[in-house]
């Protein structure tokens, strides 16, 4: 990591909540299937995790039949800046 690194520039986000919802599972059920505590899974689900062990990530992926990229993603604030704004009804020219 360099000294000029801005930790707010890139942020890892968790999609664990969506994966659990899609599969109809609770944190308690996932904890039982993985051996990871409900508290640790809750921290990951709610986006408060600062790190995750590969063994934890592997256990979650095995239990949910998914890949690490399904659980974690990077939210880059600058991604939206290059997108053109979506047109609204008031933007349409009527002839």
N, C-alpha and C positions, 0 to 999 in steps of 0.2 A: 504494500500500500504506500502511496506517495504522500508527502506532507500536504499537497494541495488537493487531496481527495475530499470531495464533499459528500458526506454520507446521505444527504437528502437528495442527491442527484438520481440515484438508482435505489429502488426499494423492492426487496423480495416480498411478494405477496403469496398468501396461502389460499388455496381453493379447497381445503379440507372440508369446510362446511358444506359446500355445494356437492362434493363427492359423497359425503355421508347422506345428504338429503336425497340425492339421486338413487342411492342404494337402499334407502329406508332404514339406515342404521343410526344408532346413537353413539355418543362418545363412550358410554359404558360398554356397549357391545364391542366397539373397536378396541377398547382397552383390554377386554377379555381375550380378544382374538390375537392381539399383538404382544401383550405383556408390558405395554407402555402405560404409565399411570394416566388416569383421567385428567389430573392436573396438568401434566405435560402435554397431553393431546389438546386440552383446552387452550393452553398458551399458544400452541401452533395454530389451532383453528381460528383464534381471535386476532392473529397477526402480531402477537407480542413476543414471539420467539426471536432470539438474537442468533441462535445457532441450532443445528439439528445434527445428531449423529447419523452416520451412514447406516448403522444397524437399526436405528429407529425408522429412518426413511424406508429401508428395505422391508422391515416388518409391516409398515403401513401399506406399502405397495403390494406386498403379498396378500394381505388381508382384503384389500380393496380391488385386487386384480387390475392394477394400473401401473403407470410409470412415474418416475419422479417429476417429470415435466407436467403431469396431470395435476400434481399437488402444488408445485411451486412455480411461480412465474416472476418476471421482473417488470415492475411498473415504472416506466420512464416518463417523467413529466414532460419532456420535450417531444414525445411522440405525437401528442395531439397538436402541437404547434404547427406542424407541417401539413396537417390535414386541412382541406378546404371546408369551410362551414357548410352545414347542410342547409338546403333551401327550405323555406317555410312557405306557407300559402301567401303570405304578404309579400314575398320576394318574387312571386310569379307575375309576369307581365301579361295582362289580358288585352287582347286585340280586338 
